[in-house]
Amino acid sequence: MLVAHAEGPVRRLLSLVLRADGCEVVEVAGAGDVLDRVFRRREDVDLIVAHGRGPLARGFEVVVALRHTGRELPVLIFRGPVDLDELRRAVRSLAGA
């Protein structure tokens, strides 16, 4: 899965929590990085977790780009502070979808 957040410490914390739950995580800093890895590099990604404010407000553009390609890929976009337990539940739900 890709974890996208502009702030490195927050991105690392989210990744640490998800890795502790057994997820394979790649960290990226922004929506442009997400697009690069998914479309240009064609990396195997099964879920995107992205912050939807500030530099990552383009996270919604990622969803639109995915839909235009017909690629079925769940995207979890959050805003504001993250409740880590809620994040875990959401990731488990989407990963099982």
Backbone as CSV, one residue per row, in Angstrom:
resi,resn,N_x,N_y,N_z,CA_x,CA_y,CA_z,C_x,C_y,C_z
1,MET,0.836,-1.175,0.000,0.000,0.000,0.000,0.880,1.235,0.000
2,LEU,0.359,2.305,-0.519,1.054,3.595,-0.491,0.454,4.438,0.624
3,VAL,1.316,5.029,1.439,0.885,5.988,2.455,1.441,7.336,2.032
4,ALA,0.551,8.283,1.764,0.951,9.600,1.281,0.573,10.670,2.293
5,HIS,1.584,11.366,2.772,1.366,12.487,3.691,2.544,13.433,3.529
6,ALA,2.281,14.726,3.471,3.330,15.714,3.243,4.303,15.829,4.416
7,GLU,3.822,15.557,5.621,4.675,15.689,6.799,5.333,14.349,7.119
8,GLY,6.665,14.320,7.009,7.421,13.093,7.222,7.140,12.375,8.531
9,PRO,7.150,13.074,9.681,6.901,12.379,10.944,5.515,11.713,11.002
10,VAL,4.519,12.375,10.471,3.166,11.799,10.466,3.128,10.598,9.529
11,ARG,3.720,10.746,8.356,3.772,9.655,7.376,4.470,8.429,7.972
12,ARG,5.579,8.649,8.670,6.310,7.533,9.283,5.498,6.871,10.390
13,LEU,4.774,7.665,11.182,3.939,7.099,12.242,2.827,6.234,11.652
14,LEU,2.145,6.748,10.639,1.083,5.973,9.992,1.642,4.670,9.433
15,SER,2.787,4.762,8.785,3.412,3.578,8.203,3.819,2.574,9.271
16,LEU,4.358,3.075,10.367,4.772,2.206,11.468,3.585,1.422,12.020
17,VAL,2.478,2.106,12.228,1.268,1.462,12.750,0.767,0.395,11.773
18,LEU,0.739,0.720,10.493,0.238,-0.223,9.502,1.185,-1.407,9.320
19,ARG,2.484,-1.155,9.382,3.451,-2.266,9.299,3.308,-3.196,10.498
20,ALA,3.049,-2.633,11.675,2.855,-3.449,12.878,1.641,-4.371,12.722
21,ASP,0.693,-3.970,11.868,-0.479,-4.795,11.583,-0.229,-5.758,10.420
22,GLY,1.010,-5.801,9.925,1.368,-6.743,8.865,1.256,-6.229,7.450
23,CYS,1.035,-4.929,7.285,0.919,-4.361,5.943,2.301,-4.059,5.360
24,GLU,2.421,-4.222,4.049,3.614,-3.773,3.342,3.335,-2.343,2.903
25,VAL,4.192,-1.410,3.336,3.931,0.010,3.125,5.078,0.671,2.369
26,VAL,4.715,1.503,1.404,5.654,2.386,0.727,5.208,3.798,1.059
27,GLU,6.139,4.633,1.525,5.812,6.008,1.897,6.118,6.960,0.750
28,VAL,5.199,7.889,0.513,5.412,8.948,-0.466,4.941,10.269,0.127
29,ALA,5.470,11.360,-0.412,5.202,12.668,0.173,3.997,13.393,-0.419
30,GLY,3.543,13.010,-1.593,2.452,13.780,-2.178,1.731,13.056,-3.289
31,ALA,0.688,13.697,-3.791,-0.148,13.116,-4.838,0.657,12.866,-6.105
32,GLY,1.594,13.749,-6.418,2.442,13.540,-7.598,3.242,12.257,-7.488
33,ASP,3.732,11.963,-6.272,4.469,10.719,-6.042,3.561,9.505,-6.199
34,VAL,2.319,9.628,-5.738,1.354,8.532,-5.892,1.137,8.260,-7.376
35,LEU,0.872,9.297,-8.144,0.640,9.137,-9.577,1.853,8.527,-10.264
36,ASP,3.046,8.963,-9.868,4.277,8.426,-10.458,4.385,6.926,-10.214
37,ARG,4.181,6.510,-8.994,4.346,5.087,-8.660,3.251,4.211,-9.256
38,VAL,2.036,4.713,-9.302,0.920,3.900,-9.789,0.877,3.875,-11.316
39,PHE,1.097,5.026,-11.964,0.928,5.090,-13.413,2.229,4.977,-14.202
40,ARG,3.259,5.711,-13.803,4.489,5.684,-14.581,5.336,4.452,-14.277
41,ARG,5.512,4.157,-13.012,6.321,2.994,-12.628,5.504,1.703,-12.622
42,ARG,4.185,1.857,-12.592,3.256,0.720,-12.565,3.582,-0.263,-11.433
43,GLU,3.845,0.289,-10.269,4.133,-0.543,-9.104,2.863,-1.259,-8.644
44,ASP,3.053,-2.395,-8.038,1.937,-3.194,-7.540,1.425,-2.562,-6.251
45,VAL,0.318,-1.862,-6.338,-0.279,-1.166,-5.199,-1.696,-1.685,-5.037
46,ASP,-2.064,-2.050,-3.803,-3.414,-2.556,-3.587,-4.299,-1.602,-2.798
47,LEU,-3.704,-0.534,-2.245,-4.469,0.441,-1.456,-3.650,1.715,-1.326
48,ILE,-4.320,2.851,-1.386,-3.667,4.149,-1.163,-4.307,4.789,0.059
49,VAL,-3.471,5.210,1.003,-3.926,5.953,2.184,-3.320,7.346,2.055
50,ALA,-4.163,8.369,1.948,-3.657,9.714,1.679,-4.356,10.765,2.535
51,HIS,-3.593,11.783,2.874,-4.125,12.938,3.587,-4.733,13.869,2.552
52,GLY,-5.925,14.362,2.784,-6.634,15.158,1.785,-6.611,16.650,2.008
53,ARG,-5.594,17.161,2.703,-5.485,18.609,2.925,-4.094,19.071,2.521
54,GLY,-3.960,20.373,2.387,-2.655,20.946,2.062,-2.144,20.432,0.730
55,PRO,-0.836,20.103,0.667,-0.254,19.652,-0.598,-0.912,18.389,-1.147
56,LEU,-1.568,17.625,-0.292,-2.197,16.398,-0.759,-3.668,16.581,-1.077
57,ALA,-4.134,17.813,-1.152,-5.519,18.041,-1.550,-5.745,17.445,-2.934
58,ARG,-4.655,17.282,-3.672,-4.737,16.639,-4.991,-5.067,15.158,-4.864
59,GLY,-5.174,14.647,-3.650,-5.545,13.253,-3.453,-6.834,12.912,-4.181
60,PHE,-7.723,13.890,-4.259,-8.966,13.665,-4.974,-8.704,13.530,-6.471
61,GLU,-7.663,14.214,-6.962,-7.284,14.076,-8.369,-6.787,12.664,-8.654
62,VAL,-6.141,12.054,-7.671,-5.683,10.675,-7.824,-6.879,9.758,-8.048
63,VAL,-7.932,9.960,-7.272,-9.140,9.140,-7.413,-9.716,9.302,-8.816
64,VAL,-9.798,10.538,-9.288,-10.336,10.797,-10.626,-9.467,10.123,-11.681
65,ALA,-8.143,10.241,-11.556,-7.223,9.625,-12.518,-7.389,8.109,-12.536
66,LEU,-7.539,7.507,-11.372,-7.736,6.061,-11.306,-9.019,5.655,-12.015
67,ARG,-10.076,6.410,-11.787,-11.368,6.077,-12.401,-11.301,6.183,-13.923
68,HIS,-10.549,7.167,-14.430,-10.442,7.339,-15.883,-9.672,6.204,-16.543
69,THR,-8.797,5.552,-15.798,-8.032,4.429,-16.358,-8.773,3.117,-16.195
70,GLY,-9.827,3.133,-15.393,-10.570,1.913,-15.144,-9.924,1.021,-14.100
71,ARG,-8.877,1.499,-13.471,-8.188,0.688,-12.457,-8.999,0.690,-11.166
72,GLU,-9.269,-0.477,-10.666,-10.000,-0.636,-9.411,-8.991,-0.668,-8.272
73,LEU,-8.871,0.424,-7.559,-7.906,0.527,-6.470,-8.521,1.355,-5.360
74,PRO,-8.690,0.771,-4.168,-9.273,1.551,-3.074,-8.356,2.687,-2.633
75,VAL,-8.967,3.818,-2.345,-8.240,4.990,-1.863,-8.925,5.475,-0.593
76,LEU,-8.155,5.555,0.484,-8.654,6.061,1.759,-8.066,7.455,1.949
77,ILE,-8.924,8.473,1.898,-8.478,9.856,2.067,-8.999,10.357,3.405
78,PHE,-8.104,10.876,4.214,-8.509,11.394,5.514,-8.132,12.856,5.618
79,ARG,-8.829,13.555,6.503,-8.568,14.976,6.740,-8.454,15.190,8.237
80,GLY,-7.555,16.050,8.625,-7.404,16.360,10.040,-6.658,15.275,10.792
81,PRO,-6.736,15.317,12.114,-6.031,14.332,12.941,-6.528,12.909,12.658
82,VAL,-5.626,11.975,12.794,-5.954,10.580,12.496,-6.109,9.797,13.791
83,ASP,-7.236,9.129,13.927,-7.430,8.174,15.008,-6.836,6.863,14.505
84,LEU,-5.746,6.403,15.126,-5.017,5.247,14.616,-5.854,3.973,14.618
85,ASP,-6.704,3.793,15.618,-7.575,2.611,15.633,-8.577,2.662,14.481
86,GLU,-9.103,3.839,14.225,-10.042,3.997,13.117,-9.342,3.744,11.780
87,LEU,-8.102,4.227,11.667,-7.318,3.981,10.455,-7.123,2.482,10.244
88,ARG,-6.767,1.773,11.289,-6.572,0.314,11.189,-7.850,-0.377,10.701
89,ARG,-8.980,-0.010,11.295,-10.252,-0.624,10.904,-10.561,-0.339,9.433
90,ALA,-10.350,0.888,9.020,-10.638,1.262,7.626,-9.742,0.504,6.656
91,VAL,-8.457,0.401,6.997,-7.515,-0.310,6.124,-7.897,-1.786,6.028
92,ARG,-8.218,-2.403,7.165,-8.626,-3.814,7.147,-9.876,-4.001,6.288
93,SER,-10.817,-3.085,6.418,-12.053,-3.177,5.646,-11.786,-3.054,4.156
94,LEU,-10.969,-2.085,3.768,-10.669,-1.875,2.340,-9.791,-2.982,1.780
95,ALA,-8.861,-3.483,2.570,-7.969,-4.545,2.093,-8.751,-5.831,1.856
96,GLY,-9.828,-6.013,2.611,-10.648,-7.198,2.431,-11.665,-7.068,1.311
97,ALA,-11.788,-5.834,0.787,-12.801,-5.576,-0.259,-12.417,-6.169,-1.591
